[in-house]
Amino acid sequence: MAKFSFDLLIDFPQESSEGERWLQEQVLVPWSAGRSMPRQAALIELRKANPLWQHLGEQSSQGFYAMMVERELIRIRRHVLKWPKSWWTAHWVFQRVRFTNVKRQNDRTSLVVAEVAAPIVERWAELCSDSARRPVCGNSWDDAQKQFMGAVIFTVTLWRAFGTPLAVSTIGAHVAALHSWGGSQQKRVASELAKAARIRFEELKGATSGSDGFCFTGAYSPARTYIDEELRLLSTKEYEALEQLYFSVCSGSVTRIFKSRIKIANAASEGPKSLTDAIMCVPGFGGTGFIAKEIAEDVKMLGFFDAATLERDKSWAMPGPGARRGCNRLRGRKLSYGATVSRRPHSKEKTKTVVTEFQSEMRELWQARETMWPCVEAPIAFATRPDVDALIQGRVGDYLDCGDIQFQLCEADKFWRAIGVAGDRAHISDSLVQAGLRVFEPCDGQSSSPECKEQSQQQQRQLEHRGQRGQ
């Protein structure tokens, strides 16, 4: 029997002396109705359900795809099959660290973006119909469509400047109808955000929303740099100062996108690549292109590009800092290689060369999907299990583009970083936080269970560590 480590699993007994008894307990498994087996055997079977399980943890192409397959299996078990949390995964890192979905459109904030954007998408279809074009119009947009697309791009930019489902749903889609973005509009949005955050804070009785703030996401900067101040102002009931904090974002770099929206929309008519490049030309949105690609991915996700345009650009992506670290791990380079962008004029050509190198490596990984991703044609163990069957029938590998590979390289960097974290069960949470990782599943503020208390402590340590790092 293969050796697996289980002592870092969330449910493993606090008292190590109880571990062996816990592992030998008979448990019912969700993948076979009425079937029971020792918990240890069930956990091993759960690990081996991943067709690439032997490679999970390796810093290799196989290990990269093994990580993606495990994450997709977790999504299936959690959201499709509705299995209990203890059977989502048998790997401790996936139990303790937050990762995005293989397809970004399945992430919580992306789902809210799609819901809130419904009237925008509907209006776009009307504009296309008025122009006697297809529902998705490709790159032959008229002035009305470009005007509207400019408004869409600004709206998405404002959503992602905050980045949480609460912020996206509060800002809403009406911003796309604004013809100006001045002080009065900025103050109104800031006021609405402050009210929404206060109500949510009171509902949670002061508990934090995991590694996120209320309106500010902890997933990326600059939004996460505001979380500590947001929580402090909510805790001390300084609501006017909180509104001013949100106003500073509404009146900040996003205003440059509003002013440049028509020019950016002209570029967007050529596809995601051109859109990303245009956004990166706006001061405050260049660098590694992280925020630019976030905006472009939202526009792409909402269906504003036709199939031919997406097909043309699917082998291209702008590598963010996390993806660069992921590539560096796979190539055995220093993690810092190409991870930052120099502003010196003479470095421009060197930066371009490094970006092209990363893009070539991402493209190579993307092309490997045809042999790496589990498919119907390949003989696979446990193929009759509901989770594995859903994985195979879903054929996610057929729908991956380089953008997905870019995002997953960032997740792979986190995964490999977590594996390298040292510490026993009593200290592993601190070690993960010290490594800059976002722990999984916020406590709802109501439960007094040991797991909930542990999560609350993790969240507090994350906030303290983020303050120490100044990010």
N, C-alpha and C positions, 0 to 999 in steps of 0.2 A: 504494500500500500504506500502510495506517495506521501511524503512528509509535508504537511502544511502547518503554518503557524496560525493559531486561533486566539492567542491570549490578548491580542489587541482589538479583537472584535468588540463592539459596543456592549453586547449582551453577556460577554464572558464575565463570570463571577468576580466580584471585587477581591474576595479571598481566594488566592491561588490554590489553596488546598481543596477548594470546591470544584476546581476546573475539570478534573478527570471525571467526577460524577456527572457534571453538566454535559460533558461530551458524550457520555455513554447513555444518557437519558433517551428513552424512546420518544420520537416526535412524529407527528403527521406532516407529510410533505405536500405542498400545494400542487406539484406537478403530476401527482398520481393520487386520485381520490381514494381515501380510505387506507392508503399505504403508510405504514410506519417503519422507522428504522432508527438506529442510534444516531444522535445528532451529528457526531463526528463524520459518520459515513455520508449523511445527507449533505453536510457542508462540503465534503470532498466532491460529491457528485455535482453540487451546485457550481463549484469552481471548474470542474471538467466539462460542464455544459458549454462553456466558451470553446468553440472549435480551435481557437489559437491559444488555449490556456497555458501550454508549455512555454510560450514566449512572453506571457504577461510579466512585465517588470524589466524585460530586456531593453536596452537602449539600441534598438535596431529597427529596421523597417517592419519586421514581423512583430516586434514588441509594440511598435506604434499602432499597427492595425489591431493587435490583441487588445490594447487599451480602448480603442474606438468600439470594438465589438462588445467588450464588457459594458461600456457606457450605454450602448444601444440596448443590450439585454436588460439593464437596470430600468431603462425607460419603459420597455415592454412589460416587465414584471410589475412595475409600479403603476403605470397609467393605463395600460391595456388590459392586463390580466388581473389587476387589483390585488396582488399578493400582499400578505403582511410584510411589514418593513424588514423583519429579520431575514426574509428570504429574497430580498432584492439582490444581494451580492454576498459572497463569502470572503471578499477581500477587504481587509481593514481600512485601506486607504480610501476606497470608494465609500465606505461607511462614514468616514470622518471628515473628508475633504469635499468641498463643493466643486463640481465640474459642469460645464455646459453640455448640452446635448450634441450628438454627432451632427444633426441638422439644426442649425441655429433657430430656425423657425419654430421649433418645439420648446424653446426656452420660455420661462414664465413671462418675462418682459416682452418678448417678441409676440407671444400670444395676445397680450394686452394691446400692443401696438396694432396688430392686425384687426382686433375688435374695434378699437377706437377709430382706426382709419377707414372703417367701412363706408361712411358717407363720402370720404375723399375719393375712394376707389370708384364709388358709384358715380360721382360727378365726372371723374375722368372718362368713364365709359360713355357718358352723355356727350362729352366734348368730342370724343372720337366718332360717335354716331353722327353728331351734327356735321362733322367734316367728311361724312360718307367714307369713313375708314373702318378698319376692323376694331373690335373691342379693345385690343391692345395695339397701339398704333405704330410701333417701330420707330424709325428715325426721321419720318417725314411729318414733323409736328408744325402746326401753324402758330401764329402769334398768340392766339387765345390759349392754346395748349402749353406753350412755353411760359406764358404768364402764370398759368395754374401750376405747372411743374415747379416753377421757382418758389411758389408759395408752399408746395408740398415739401420741397427740400429744406426750406427754412423751418417748417413745422417739425419735421423729423429731427433736425439739428437741435431744436429747443427741447424736444423730448429726451434726446440722448445727453443733453447737457446736465440733466438731473439723473435719469436712467432707471428709476424704480417704477413698478406698475402704478403705485399711488400717484407719482408725479405725472406720468403719461396720461392716466385717466382724468386727472384734475385739469391739466392743461387742455386736453381734448382736441377735437378736430377744428373747432371754430377759428383757431389762429390762422388756418389756411385761407380764410376769407378776408383777412385784414389787408388793407392797402397801405398801412403805415405801421411802424413799430417804434413809437416814441415813448416818452415818459409815462403817459397815462395808460397806455396798453401794458407796459412793463409793470407798473404798479398794480394794475388789476390782476394780472397773472400771479405776481408775487403774493398779493393778499389772499388769493384763492388757495395757493399752495400752503401758506401759513395756517389758514383755517383747516385745511384737510389734514395737515401734519398734527395740529393740536388735537383734533378729534380722534385721530388714530392713536396718538400717544395716550390719551385719556382712556380709550377703549382697552389698550394693552396694559393699563395701570402702571405706566412707566417702564415696562419692559422694552428692551431694544429689539429691533427687527433683524436679529442675527448679525452678520458682518456688514449688512447694509444699514444705512440710516433710514429715514422715513421718506424724504424726497430725493436724497442723494444715494446713489449706488456705491457699494464698496468694490465693485468689479474693476473699475478703472479710474485713472486720474483724467482731468482734475476733479471730478465729482467727489471722489472719496476723500479728498483733502478737506472737505467741508463738513464731514460727518460729525467729528468730535464737537465742533462749535454748534451744529444743529441740535445735537442731543443735549448739550449744556443749556442752550437757550430754551428748549422745551422743558427741561427739568426745573429751571429757575423761573419759568413762566414769563420770560422776556419776549413777548410776542411781537412787539414793534421791531426789536432788533432782529428777530427771526425773519420777519417780512423783509427787512433791509438786506439780510443775507441772501434771500432768494432774489431780491431785486438786483443785487450786484451781479448775479449770473445772467438774469434777463437783459441787463444793460451792458453786458460784457462783450466777449468776442462773437457771440451769436449775432450781434447787430451787423457785423461785417458780412455775414452770410446773407442777411436780409438785403443789404445794399448791393450785393453781387449776385442776387438770386437769378436774374434774367440771364446774365452771362453764364452762370453755372448751368442753368436749364438748357441753354444752347448746346453746351458740351454734353449734357445728359442725353440729348437726342441721339448721340453716337454710341451710347451704351455705358455699362458700369465702369469700364476702365477709364473712359474719357471723363465721366462724372467724378471719379475718385481723383484723377489728376487735377481737375478744375478746382475741387474743394481744397486740395493741398496747396494751391497757389494763393489761397486766402490767408493772410497773416493770422497765426494762432492755430491753424489747422494743417500745418506741414509736418515737420519732424519725420517720424517713422510712418505717418499716415494712418495711425490707429483710428482716430475719430472720423477721418474722411472715409475709411472703409466701412465703419459702422453705419454711417449715413447711407452710403451706396448700397450696402447689404439690405437695409430697410426698404429703400426704394425698389430694389430688385425683388425682395420678398413680397411686396405688395402688388406685384404684377404689372408694373408700368413699362416693362421692356418685353418685346415680342420674342418668340422662340428662337428666331434666327439670330437676333442680337445676343441673346444669352448663350447660344451655342458658340458663337464667334469668340466670346470673352471667357468661356468657362475654364480655359487652361491658363488664365491669368489671375493673379491676386497680389495685393500689396502686402508684404510681410510686416506685421506688427512686431513690437519688441519681444513678446512671448514666443512668437513663431520663430524669430531669429535665434532665441536661446534653444528652442527645440531642435532646429537644424544644427546648431553648434554641438549639441549633445550627440546627435546622430553621426556627425562627422568627426567627433573627437577633438573639437576646437575649444578654445577658451570661451566660456559663456558670454564674455563681454564683446566678442568679435562682432562688429557691425551692429551692436545693440543700440547704440546712440548715433545721433546725426550731428556732425560738426557744422557750425554756422560759418566757418571760414570759407571765403570764396574759392581758394585753391583746392578745397576738399570736395567740391561739388562733383567733379568727375569720378573721384575715388568712391564717393557715396553711391553714385549711379552704378558703378561696376559691382559694388558689394550687393546692392539691391538685386541686380540682374543675376548674381550668383545664387542668392537665396531663392529667387523665383524659379531658377532652373532646378534647384533641389526640390522645391515644392511640386513642381511639375512632374518630376521623376517619381515622387511619392504618389501623386495622384494617378499616374499611369499604372502604378503597381496595383491599383484597386481591382483590376480585372483578374488577377491571380490571388490576391490576398483576401478579399472580402468573401465570406462564405456564400455559396450560391447553390441553387437547386441541383445543378449538375454534379457537384462534388459529393463524394461519400462522407457523411458527417455522423459522428456518434451522437446519440440522443436526439436524432432528427425528428422523432415522433413526439418528443416533449412539446407542450404548448408554447413555451418560451422560445425554444430553439426553432420550432416550426415557423413561428411568427417572424423570427429573425431572418430565416431563409426566404420565406415568401415575401417579406418586405422589400428585398432586393435594394437596400439602401445604397450599396456600392454602385448601382447603375445610375444613381442620381447625384453622386458626389461631384462637386466641381472644385477647382483649386481654392476657392474661398473657404470651403469646408475644411480642406486640408490645412489651410492657414490657421483657422481657429483651433483645430484639433492639435496642431503642433504646440500652440500655447498651452492647451490642457495637458499635453504629454509632458511638457516642461514641468508643470505643477506635479503631475503624477510621479515622475522620476525624482523630483525634489523631495516629495513626501516619503518615498521609499528610502531615500538616503538619510532621513531624519533619525537620529539616535535617541533612545529613551525607552524606559519600561512603561508599563501601563499607567503607573501613577504620574508620569511626567510627559507622556507622549503628546497630550493636548498642548502643553506649554511649548514643547519643541516644534509642533506644527505652526503655532502662532509665531514663534520666533523666526521660522522660515518664511514668513509672509504669506501663509496659506489661509484661505477662508474655510472655516469649519462648517460642516454641513448641518442643516436643519435648525432654524432658530427655535428657541423655546417660546411657547405661546403666552407665558407669563401667568398661567393658571395652575399648571401642574406642580405638585410637590415631589414628583418622583425623583429618584437619584439621577436618572439620565437627564431629566430636565434641569436639575440643579447643576449638573456637570456642564451642560451646554451653556447655562447662564454664566458660569464661571469662565468658560472658554471665551464667550463674547466679551466679558469685561477685560480679560487679558489681551484680547485682540485690540480693543480700543486703547488700552494703555500702551501696547507695543507700537501701534500706529502713531500715537502721539510722540513716542520716543524717536521714531524714525522720521517724523515730520512729513508723513504722507498719508 
